[in-house]
Amino acid sequence: NRLKYPMMRKRLMKMWREAKALHSDPVEAWASIIEDADKAKSFKQARGRGGFVRSSWQEVNELIAASNVYTIRNYGPDRIFGFSPIPAMSMVSYASGARYSLIGG
């Protein structure tokens, strides 16, 4: 089965929505999650246990963009890259990698 809609881990979605309610800037909202050790640990420990719920494209795109901007600001643009370990996805990986390379200039 292929996913037809964007999915997000429920625990992360709840934290993201709460952070967005408190912060007008999505990057600040992401920072409030990732810089809080308990929150970061909470959603990272849920990996591999399912718990995905349907989200909207707008919401997941905003979260991805905010996390990318946060990473670039804190660690530099060379920490963002497109990659897929699946050979069948190599062309997608190449295309996304080329796009991500443009972020760093």
N, CA, C and O of each residue as an XYZ file, in Angstrom:
420
protein
N       0.829     -1.197      0.000
C       0.000      0.000      0.000
C       0.867      1.251      0.000
O       1.879      1.330      0.697
N       0.458      2.200     -0.778
C       1.158      3.483     -0.837
C       0.383      4.504     -0.009
O      -0.847      4.479      0.043
N       1.111      5.381      0.622
C       0.461      6.463      1.364
C      -0.171      7.436      0.382
O       0.430      7.790     -0.632
N      -1.373      7.859      0.689
C      -2.071      8.806     -0.176
C      -2.088     10.205      0.422
O      -2.366     11.183     -0.271
N      -1.792     10.289      1.699
C      -1.841     11.560      2.406
C      -0.595     11.686      3.278
O       0.009     10.680      3.651
N      -0.215     12.902      3.598
C       0.938     13.052      4.497
C       0.584     12.534      5.890
O      -0.522     12.736      6.390
N       1.547     11.869      6.488
C       1.351     11.316      7.826
C       2.426     11.889      8.746
O       3.549     12.165      8.324
N       2.057     12.057      9.996
C       2.989     12.583     10.981
C       2.815     11.781     12.268
O       1.712     11.347     12.601
N       3.904     11.594     12.974
C       3.814     10.902     14.249
C       2.918     11.722     15.178
O       3.115     12.927     15.336
N       1.943     11.066     15.784
C       0.935     11.757     16.588
C       1.563     12.593     17.704
O       1.146     13.726     17.946
N       2.552     12.039     18.371
C       3.199     12.749     19.478
C       3.857     14.040     18.990
O       3.761     15.078     19.644
N       4.523     13.967     17.839
C       5.171     15.151     17.278
C       4.129     16.161     16.805
O       4.305     17.365     16.989
N       3.050     15.681     16.200
C       1.998     16.575     15.722
C       1.404     17.381     16.875
O       1.173     18.583     16.747
N       1.163     16.720     17.983
C       0.588     17.397     19.155
C       1.542     18.485     19.651
O       1.121     19.610     19.923
N       2.820     18.148     19.767
C       3.805     19.137     20.213
C       3.927     20.290     19.221
O       4.033     21.450     19.620
N       3.910     19.968     17.925
C       4.031     20.988     16.883
C       2.859     21.962     16.950
O       3.058     23.174     16.877
N       1.662     21.453     17.087
C       0.483     22.326     17.143
C       0.490     23.197     18.395
O       0.106     24.365     18.341
N       0.921     22.639     19.512
C       1.026     23.427     20.747
C       2.084     24.521     20.595
O       1.870     25.659     21.013
N       3.210     24.179     20.004
C       4.288     25.154     19.806
C       3.859     26.257     18.844
O       4.179     27.427     19.055
N       3.137     25.888     17.793
C       2.652     26.876     16.819
C       1.668     27.848     17.466
O       1.609     29.018     17.086
N       0.898     27.368     18.442
C      -0.050     28.238     19.137
C       0.680     29.275     20.002
O       0.159     30.362     20.250
N       1.880     28.931     20.452
C       2.656     29.824     21.317
C       3.629     30.723     20.558
O       3.989     31.797     21.041
N       4.052     30.291     19.384
C       5.063     31.023     18.608
C       4.526     31.335     17.216
O       4.026     30.450     16.521
N       4.634     32.599     16.816
C       4.155     32.968     15.477
C       5.132     32.521     14.387
O       4.726     32.283     13.249
N       6.407     32.408     14.730
C       7.428     31.982     13.773
C       7.584     30.461     13.838
O       7.892     29.925     14.902
N       7.377     29.757     12.723
C       7.507     28.295     12.727
C       8.887     27.802     13.163
O       8.995     26.747     13.788
N       9.940     28.554     12.842
C      11.292     28.145     13.242
C      11.429     28.217     14.762
O      12.050     27.347     15.372
N      10.857     29.241     15.369
C      10.865     29.341     16.834
C      10.039     28.215     17.450
O      10.397     27.671     18.494
N       8.941     27.875     16.799
C       8.108     26.770     17.287
C       8.905     25.469     17.264
O       8.877     24.709     18.231
N       9.615     25.209     16.163
C      10.435     23.997     16.068
C      11.546     24.021     17.116
O      11.823     23.007     17.755
N      12.178     25.178     17.291
C      13.250     25.304     18.283
C      12.735     24.991     19.683
O      13.442     24.377     20.482
N      11.511     25.408     19.982
C      10.955     25.149     21.315
C      10.755     23.657     21.567
O      10.741     23.217     22.716
N      10.603     22.893     20.513
C      10.460     21.434     20.652
C      11.831     20.782     20.731
O      12.107     20.019     21.658
N      12.671     21.073     19.784
C      13.947     20.362     19.654
C      14.953     20.758     20.733
O      15.829     19.965     21.078
N      14.839     21.970     21.268
C      15.766     22.417     22.308
C      15.320     22.028     23.712
O      16.075     22.180     24.671
N      14.107     21.531     23.831
C      13.613     21.017     25.112
C      13.947     19.525     25.151
O      13.373     18.736     24.401
N      14.863     19.150     26.015
C      15.357     17.763     26.046
C      14.236     16.747     26.242
O      14.248     15.687     25.616
N      13.278     17.055     27.097
C      12.187     16.113     27.355
C      11.282     15.945     26.137
O      10.883     14.831     25.799
N      10.962     17.062     25.482
C      10.112     16.988     24.290
C      10.819     16.242     23.161
O      10.234     15.373     22.514
N      12.072     16.589     22.936
C      12.832     15.936     21.860
C      12.935     14.438     22.118
O      12.747     13.632     21.206
N      13.228     14.072     23.336
C      13.343     12.656     23.694
C      12.003     11.945     23.515
O      11.954     10.806     23.053
N      10.923     12.623     23.882
C       9.592     12.029     23.796
C       9.237     11.595     22.378
O       8.817     10.457     22.166
N       9.403     12.492     21.403
C       9.007     12.099     20.046
C      10.044     11.202     19.386
O       9.698     10.398     18.520
N      11.310     11.324     19.777
C      12.338     10.452     19.202
C      12.199      9.018     19.704
O      12.479      8.074     18.966
N      11.770      8.848     20.950
C      11.586      7.504     21.496
C      10.387      6.796     20.881
O      10.282      5.572     20.964
N       9.489      7.543     20.270
C       8.305      6.943     19.649
C       8.620      6.343     18.280
O       7.767      5.680     17.689
N       9.821      6.562     17.773
C      10.203      6.020     16.462
C      10.110      4.498     16.467
O      10.494      3.835     17.431
N       9.591      3.967     15.369
C       9.495      2.519     15.220
C       8.288      1.901     15.893
O       8.133      0.679     15.882
N       7.437      2.713     16.474
C       6.269      2.188     17.190
C       4.949      2.562     16.523
O       3.883      2.412     17.122
N       5.017      3.041     15.309
C       3.786      3.432     14.623
C       3.259      4.734     15.201
O       4.033      5.627     15.548
N       1.953      4.836     15.302
C       1.358      6.030     15.885
C       1.276      7.205     14.936
O       1.294      8.358     15.365
N       1.186      6.915     13.640
C       1.074      7.986     12.658
C      -0.383      8.375     12.454
O      -1.275      7.527     12.488
N      -0.611      9.657     12.244
C      -1.949     10.170     11.965
C      -1.876     11.063     10.729
O      -0.820     11.593     10.382
N      -3.009     11.212     10.086
C      -3.073     12.011      8.865
C      -2.903     13.493      9.187
O      -3.434     14.005     10.173
N      -2.155     14.152      8.335
C      -1.918     15.583      8.471
C      -2.257     16.245      7.141
O      -2.780     15.596      6.235
N      -1.962     17.520      7.027
C      -2.174     18.223      5.757
C      -0.817     18.507      5.121
O       0.205     18.549      5.806
N      -0.821     18.701      3.809
C       0.424     19.028      3.119
C       1.000     20.333      3.658
O       2.212     20.458      3.834
N       0.140     21.290      3.916
C       0.603     22.582      4.427
C       1.324     22.412      5.764
O       2.382     23.001      5.988
N       0.744     21.604      6.645
C       1.342     21.419      7.967
C       2.696     20.703      7.895
O       3.659     21.131      8.531
N       2.769     19.620      7.125
C       4.046     18.890      7.060
C       5.113     19.701      6.320
O       6.287     19.657      6.687
N       4.713     20.437      5.285
C       5.685     21.281      4.579
C       6.231     22.376      5.490
O       7.420     22.692      5.449
N       5.357     22.949      6.310
C       5.793     23.993      7.236
C       6.760     23.429      8.276
O       7.761     24.066      8.604
N       6.467     22.249      8.789
C       7.338     21.616      9.776
C       8.698     21.274      9.157
O       9.739     21.519      9.767
N       8.686     20.715      7.957
C       9.941     20.368      7.276
C      10.768     21.628      7.006
O      11.973     21.650      7.255
N      10.117     22.668      6.498
C      10.837     23.914      6.212
C      11.410     24.519      7.490
O      12.559     24.960      7.507
N      10.617     24.540      8.556
C      11.084     25.103      9.830
C      12.275     24.323     10.370
O      13.237     24.913     10.862
N      12.212     22.998     10.279
C      13.326     22.191     10.793
C      14.580     22.371      9.938
O      15.693     22.363     10.465
N      14.413     22.532      8.626
C      15.566     22.786      7.751
C      16.207     24.141      8.058
O      17.430     24.246      8.153
N      15.382     25.170      8.212
C      15.906     26.503      8.521
C      16.614     26.484      9.875
O      17.691     27.062     10.022
N      16.017     25.827     10.851
C      16.633     25.702     12.177
C      18.012     25.039     12.072
O      18.984     25.517     12.655
N      18.082     23.949     11.331
C      19.349     23.228     11.172
C      20.393     24.097     10.484
O      21.549     24.122     10.905
N      20.002     24.804      9.436
C      20.929     25.679      8.713
C      21.453     26.786      9.624
O      22.650     27.072      9.636
N      20.554     27.406     10.384
C      20.968     28.497     11.276
C      21.934     28.015     12.358
O      22.872     28.724     12.722
N      21.703     26.827     12.859
C      22.487     26.343     13.990
C      23.718     25.536     13.608
O      24.707     25.529     14.340
N      23.663     24.860     12.476
C      24.757     23.957     12.119
C      25.355     24.210     10.745
O      26.362     23.599     10.388
N      24.744     25.106      9.967
C      25.258     25.430      8.637
C      24.520     24.696      7.527
O      23.940     23.634      7.755
N      24.544     25.269      6.315
C      23.799     24.693      5.190
C      24.334     23.347      4.717
O      23.624     22.596      4.049
N      25.582     23.039      5.060
C      26.144     21.758      4.621
C      25.577     20.580      5.406
O      25.900     19.431      5.105
N      24.746     20.841      6.396
C      24.117     19.769      7.173
C      22.768     19.343      6.598
O      22.121     18.441      7.130
N      22.349     19.984      5.524
C      21.083     19.661      4.865
C      21.401     19.023      3.520
O      22.117     19.607      2.706
N      20.873     17.833      3.288
C      21.078     17.196      1.983
C      19.954     16.205      1.720
O      19.316     15.707      2.648
N      19.722     15.928      0.447
C      18.723     14.944      0.046
C      19.391     13.601     -0.158
O      20.423     13.516     -0.824
N      18.820     12.557      0.403
C      19.430     11.238      0.302
C      18.368     10.165      0.459
O      17.436     10.315      1.249
N      18.508      9.088     -0.292
C      17.660      7.913     -0.130
C      18.538      6.676     -0.221
O      19.288      6.524     -1.185
N      18.458      5.785      0.767
C      19.257      4.563      0.708
C      18.655      3.511     -0.222
O      19.250      2.454     -0.434
N      17.482      3.798     -0.772
C      16.781      2.843     -1.622
C      17.197      3.076     -3.078
O      16.939      4.155     -3.611
N      17.833      2.100     -3.738
C      18.300      2.299     -5.119
C      17.204      2.737     -6.087
O      17.458      3.530     -6.994
N      15.998      2.232     -5.902
C      14.911      2.598     -6.807
C      14.555      4.078     -6.692
O      13.916      4.635     -7.584
N      14.959      4.703     -5.614
C      14.658      6.115     -5.399
C      15.846      7.007     -5.746
O      15.827      8.201     -5.446
N      16.875      6.447     -6.371
C      18.108      7.207     -6.600
C      17.882      8.467     -7.430
O      18.516      9.489     -7.167
N      17.003      8.422     -8.416
C      16.754      9.611     -9.228
C      16.042     10.686     -8.415
O      16.321     11.877     -8.558
N      15.121     10.251     -7.561
C      14.441     11.204     -6.677
C      15.460     11.795     -5.713
O      15.469     12.999     -5.457
N      16.314     10.929     -5.186
C      17.360     11.378     -4.264
C      18.284     12.379     -4.952
O      18.648     13.397     -4.363
N      18.660     12.096     -6.187
C      19.538     12.999     -6.929
C      18.863     14.353     -7.126
O      19.483     15.396     -6.917
N      17.592     14.336     -7.528
C      16.864     15.581     -7.772
C      16.712     16.384     -6.487
O      16.940     17.594     -6.474
N      16.329     15.715     -5.412
C      16.162     16.439     -4.151
C      17.512     16.932     -3.645
O      17.604     18.017     -3.073
N      18.554     16.140     -3.854
C      19.889     16.562     -3.444
C      20.336     17.812     -4.173
O      20.950     18.699     -3.581
N      20.026     17.883     -5.464
C      20.379     19.065     -6.245
C      19.632     20.291     -5.729
O      20.198     21.380     -5.647
N      18.364     20.111     -5.383
C      17.567     21.223     -4.849
C      18.113     21.671     -3.495
O      18.241     22.865     -3.225
N      18.430     20.699     -2.656
C      18.972     21.032     -1.339
C      20.327     21.713     -1.453
O      20.664     22.558     -0.624
N      21.105     21.360     -2.464
C      22.403     22.008     -2.664
C      22.238     23.502     -2.920
O      23.116     24.293     -2.574
N      21.129     23.887     -3.518
C      20.881     25.296     -3.802
C      20.643     26.105     -2.534
O      20.830     27.322     -2.531
N      20.232     25.440     -1.458
C      19.993     26.143     -0.195
C      21.282     26.793      0.295
O      21.280     27.930      0.766
N      22.371     26.059      0.176
C      23.649     26.556      0.679
C      24.338     27.563     -0.231
O      25.356     28.146      0.141
N      23.789     27.768     -1.414
C      24.376     28.754     -2.326
C      25.321     28.165     -3.335
O      25.879     28.892     -4.157
